[in-house]
Amino acid sequence: MSGPYRSQAMSRIGFLDALVRSEPFRVFQIILGALLIPVAGIVGLVTPPGVGLIVAGAGVALVLRNSRWARRRYLFHTRRHPRVRKAVDLGLMRRRRRRRTVAAEPPASLTNPASDPTSPPMPQV
């Protein structure tokens, strides 16, 4: 942006950035996220399937984004239960990144005996 209004736009962005990073707003987001999680159960009963999961996901995202304690507990549980971690990571991953991750796995090489799925295992030397 150029011109006389550039400083106003930059100050507005600076103000919003400072507001989002402020301690009271962070506490507000934690409380809002904590309230959205139980509300998701009620929403899930009243609305069509899936809406409650979206509300719960938004609540969990707000809490994890703003609470160090919640992040530590989340990491502890995901390390303790790796299968659940893979499912949660796949669910949280953006669709485009998910396709890239699946496509990035190289196919087994039939010319390299170490990665050939049809070759017998090599004896240890």
Backbone bond lengths (Angstrom), bond angles and torsions (degrees), N, CA, C in turn:
res aa  C-N    CA-C-N  psi(-1)  N-CA   C-N-CA  omega(-1)  CA-C   N-CA-C  phi
1 M - - - 1.457 - - 1.516 109.06 -
2 S 1.303 115.65 131.30 1.450 119.10 175.31 1.512 108.04 -126.76
3 G 1.284 114.69 162.11 1.448 119.50 178.50 1.516 111.53 114.65
4 P 1.334 115.61 -171.76 1.469 119.44 -173.67 1.532 113.57 -72.54
5 Y 1.328 118.74 -16.98 1.460 120.08 -175.11 1.519 113.23 -94.56
6 R 1.317 117.17 1.81 1.468 120.94 -177.51 1.526 111.75 -59.91
7 S 1.297 118.43 -44.56 1.463 120.88 -177.38 1.528 110.75 -65.41
8 Q 1.335 117.61 -34.79 1.465 119.87 178.37 1.525 110.77 -67.30
9 A 1.315 117.20 -41.62 1.458 120.06 179.86 1.516 110.41 -66.56
10 M 1.308 117.39 -41.72 1.452 120.39 -179.85 1.519 111.03 -66.59
11 S 1.316 117.43 -37.93 1.463 118.83 179.41 1.523 110.15 -69.71
12 R 1.330 117.86 -33.25 1.460 120.32 178.06 1.525 110.29 -66.55
13 I 1.345 117.27 -42.36 1.460 121.19 177.18 1.519 109.67 -64.02
14 G 1.325 117.69 -41.74 1.461 121.55 177.54 1.514 111.57 -61.77
15 F 1.331 117.01 -39.11 1.456 121.01 178.79 1.524 110.98 -65.86
16 L 1.335 117.30 -45.26 1.465 120.11 179.67 1.524 111.45 -65.06
17 D 1.326 116.37 -38.99 1.455 120.29 178.02 1.532 110.42 -63.50
18 A 1.319 116.32 -43.10 1.464 119.93 178.90 1.526 110.70 -66.50
19 L 1.338 117.58 -36.23 1.459 120.54 179.18 1.521 111.28 -66.02
20 V 1.327 116.95 -45.40 1.461 120.98 -177.83 1.521 110.64 -65.96
21 R 1.316 117.95 -34.08 1.459 121.37 -178.12 1.523 113.12 -87.00
22 S 1.319 118.79 -2.32 1.461 120.37 -177.25 1.525 110.73 -73.71
23 E 1.307 115.16 152.63 1.464 121.60 -177.78 1.534 112.87 -63.00
24 P 1.340 120.53 -45.41 1.473 118.81 179.10 1.524 112.85 -61.65
25 F 1.324 117.53 -38.29 1.459 119.85 179.92 1.521 111.01 -69.45
26 R 1.336 116.81 -35.44 1.456 121.15 176.90 1.527 110.42 -64.26
27 V 1.320 116.91 -43.58 1.469 121.03 177.37 1.529 109.81 -63.81
28 F 1.323 117.00 -40.21 1.462 120.76 177.22 1.528 111.01 -59.87
29 Q 1.345 117.14 -42.71 1.458 120.22 179.53 1.529 111.62 -66.42
30 I 1.321 117.94 -36.71 1.468 120.60 177.08 1.518 109.88 -63.91
31 I 1.331 117.13 -45.66 1.472 121.03 -179.80 1.530 110.32 -64.58
32 L 1.333 116.67 -43.28 1.462 120.22 178.52 1.532 110.92 -61.21
33 G 1.321 117.04 -43.77 1.462 120.65 178.11 1.517 111.83 -63.38
34 A 1.337 116.71 -41.65 1.463 120.41 178.97 1.527 110.95 -65.46
35 L 1.309 117.93 -32.36 1.472 120.80 177.38 1.529 111.69 -76.22
36 L 1.326 117.13 -32.63 1.467 119.86 -179.21 1.533 112.15 -68.56
37 I 1.322 117.40 -29.33 1.462 119.75 -176.92 1.525 111.51 -64.08
38 P 1.363 120.79 -51.99 1.469 118.18 177.08 1.531 113.33 -70.76
39 V 1.332 117.07 -30.33 1.461 119.63 177.82 1.527 110.11 -63.35
40 A 1.332 116.69 -29.05 1.465 121.01 179.98 1.523 111.44 -61.41
41 G 1.331 117.35 -34.15 1.460 119.81 177.00 1.518 111.80 -63.68
42 I 1.311 116.43 -42.75 1.473 120.91 179.14 1.527 109.81 -67.98
43 V 1.324 115.69 -44.09 1.467 120.11 179.20 1.522 109.86 -61.70
44 G 1.331 116.79 -38.52 1.459 120.86 -179.88 1.513 112.73 -64.92
45 L 1.334 117.17 -31.37 1.463 120.24 178.43 1.519 112.34 -75.98
46 V 1.320 116.78 -33.91 1.463 121.14 -172.91 1.529 112.26 -88.56
47 T 1.319 117.77 -35.55 1.461 121.63 -173.45 1.532 111.04 -100.13
48 P 1.322 116.17 174.14 1.472 119.27 176.45 1.532 111.53 -61.99
49 P 1.326 116.54 159.68 1.464 119.86 -177.65 1.523 112.47 -59.14
50 G 1.316 115.10 142.32 1.456 121.03 177.11 1.512 114.50 102.25
51 V 1.314 118.04 -29.04 1.462 120.38 -178.04 1.527 109.88 -68.19
52 G 1.320 116.73 -39.98 1.464 120.27 177.98 1.513 112.29 -63.21
53 L 1.334 116.74 -36.10 1.469 119.93 177.68 1.523 111.38 -66.30
54 I 1.311 116.67 -37.29 1.466 120.06 178.74 1.523 110.35 -66.59
55 V 1.327 116.76 -41.77 1.469 120.65 178.67 1.523 110.08 -65.55
56 A 1.335 117.59 -42.85 1.467 121.06 178.18 1.524 110.50 -63.84
57 G 1.319 117.17 -41.22 1.460 120.33 177.88 1.518 112.22 -62.38
58 A 1.325 116.84 -39.17 1.465 120.18 177.35 1.523 110.57 -65.01
59 G 1.335 117.11 -40.28 1.460 120.79 178.15 1.517 112.08 -64.93
60 V 1.319 116.61 -44.84 1.466 120.54 179.23 1.529 109.87 -64.68
61 A 1.323 117.18 -40.09 1.466 120.35 179.04 1.528 111.06 -62.43
62 L 1.330 117.60 -42.29 1.471 120.19 178.40 1.516 111.38 -63.63
63 V 1.324 116.53 -42.48 1.463 119.42 -178.82 1.523 110.56 -67.94
64 L 1.336 117.38 -46.89 1.462 119.95 -178.34 1.525 112.42 -65.89
65 R 1.311 116.28 -31.31 1.460 119.81 -178.61 1.524 112.01 -71.62
66 N 1.325 117.41 -28.46 1.459 120.10 -171.13 1.520 114.95 -114.46
67 S 1.317 119.07 -7.34 1.459 120.54 -175.97 1.530 110.31 -119.99
68 R 1.323 116.05 117.91 1.464 119.76 177.53 1.522 111.00 -65.41
69 W 1.331 116.64 -39.47 1.460 120.63 179.85 1.530 110.20 -60.10
70 A 1.319 117.34 -46.14 1.467 120.59 -179.46 1.521 110.78 -64.32
71 R 1.335 117.56 -38.19 1.462 120.24 177.92 1.518 111.80 -63.90
72 R 1.343 116.63 -41.95 1.462 119.73 178.44 1.519 111.08 -63.51
73 R 1.334 117.06 -42.23 1.468 120.23 179.28 1.527 110.49 -65.70
74 Y 1.314 117.15 -40.21 1.463 121.50 178.41 1.524 109.98 -61.23
75 L 1.333 117.28 -46.68 1.466 120.70 179.43 1.520 111.53 -64.34
76 F 1.342 117.40 -39.15 1.460 120.68 178.05 1.528 110.49 -60.03
77 H 1.317 116.73 -47.01 1.467 120.06 -178.07 1.524 112.30 -70.56
78 T 1.329 118.21 -35.32 1.458 118.68 178.92 1.523 111.42 -71.07
79 R 1.319 117.98 -31.66 1.470 119.77 175.32 1.518 111.17 -72.38
80 R 1.301 116.52 -32.40 1.460 120.60 -178.90 1.527 111.64 -74.17
81 H 1.323 117.20 -31.74 1.470 122.49 -178.30 1.529 108.83 -123.70
82 P 1.345 117.82 83.51 1.472 119.85 -173.65 1.522 114.47 -65.11
83 R 1.323 118.74 -29.85 1.471 119.05 179.49 1.527 110.54 -67.40
84 V 1.322 115.58 -41.05 1.462 119.57 177.73 1.529 109.39 -65.29
85 R 1.329 116.24 -37.17 1.462 120.05 179.96 1.516 111.08 -60.72
86 K 1.330 117.18 -43.36 1.462 119.80 -179.89 1.527 110.62 -61.86
87 A 1.332 116.72 -41.81 1.462 120.06 -179.75 1.526 110.99 -66.32
88 V 1.329 116.77 -42.39 1.465 120.32 -179.49 1.524 110.04 -67.25
89 D 1.328 117.53 -43.48 1.464 120.12 179.19 1.521 111.10 -62.71
90 L 1.321 116.62 -39.75 1.461 119.72 178.37 1.529 110.35 -66.12
91 G 1.324 116.81 -38.08 1.461 120.12 178.85 1.516 112.93 -69.83
92 L 1.332 117.21 -33.28 1.457 120.52 -178.83 1.521 112.66 -83.49
93 M 1.325 117.53 -18.03 1.452 121.67 -177.12 1.531 110.20 -71.27
94 R 1.293 115.47 142.44 1.457 119.22 176.33 1.517 109.78 -66.60
95 R 1.304 116.48 151.39 1.458 121.96 -174.25 1.532 111.70 -58.55
96 R 1.314 117.39 -42.03 1.461 120.79 -178.10 1.531 110.97 -66.08
97 R 1.319 115.83 -42.03 1.470 119.88 179.42 1.525 110.22 -66.65
98 R 1.333 116.66 -36.73 1.460 121.10 179.22 1.530 110.13 -61.17
99 R 1.340 116.81 -42.79 1.465 120.48 178.38 1.522 110.71 -64.06
100 R 1.344 116.04 -40.62 1.456 120.12 179.70 1.524 111.17 -64.75
101 T 1.333 117.41 -40.21 1.456 121.43 -179.00 1.516 110.59 -65.34
102 V 1.324 117.06 -43.36 1.458 120.64 179.47 1.519 109.95 -68.30
103 A 1.329 118.09 -39.77 1.460 121.65 -178.84 1.526 111.67 -72.60
104 A 1.336 118.04 -24.23 1.460 121.15 -176.59 1.521 112.68 -75.41
105 E 1.321 118.66 -16.50 1.450 120.38 178.90 1.522 108.39 -69.55
106 P 1.331 117.61 116.72 1.466 119.12 -176.92 1.524 110.69 -71.32
107 P 1.314 116.26 143.84 1.465 118.42 177.39 1.522 109.95 -69.52
108 A 1.302 115.43 155.56 1.457 120.02 178.91 1.518 109.27 -63.50
109 S 1.313 115.49 134.16 1.455 120.56 -177.97 1.522 109.48 -85.34
110 L 1.305 116.03 130.31 1.458 120.09 177.83 1.520 111.71 -86.81
111 T 1.348 117.18 -8.94 1.456 119.80 178.33 1.520 111.96 -94.92
112 N 1.302 118.01 -20.09 1.454 121.97 179.22 1.527 108.09 -99.92
113 P 1.350 119.02 113.08 1.466 119.81 -176.19 1.517 113.43 -64.50
114 A 1.338 118.61 -20.75 1.459 119.73 -179.73 1.523 111.40 -70.79
115 S 1.336 118.02 -32.66 1.462 119.90 -178.01 1.523 112.43 -110.76
116 D 1.316 117.49 8.10 1.469 121.28 179.78 1.520 109.02 -76.69
117 P 1.342 117.49 118.75 1.469 119.15 -178.08 1.525 113.59 -69.48
118 T 1.337 117.46 -18.01 1.465 119.30 -177.45 1.518 112.88 -93.52
119 S 1.335 118.52 -13.00 1.461 120.17 -177.90 1.522 110.36 -80.85
120 P 1.326 117.74 148.59 1.460 119.84 177.11 1.525 110.18 -69.81
121 P 1.320 117.87 155.92 1.468 119.31 -179.85 1.513 111.05 -63.68
122 M 1.322 114.57 143.80 1.464 120.81 -178.55 1.525 109.26 -81.33
123 P 1.338 118.54 138.23 1.472 119.57 177.50 1.524 110.29 -71.85
124 Q 1.325 115.76 147.95 1.456 120.91 178.82 1.525 109.67 -72.29
125 V 1.300 117.72 135.62 1.472 122.50 -178.50 1.494 109.21 -102.84
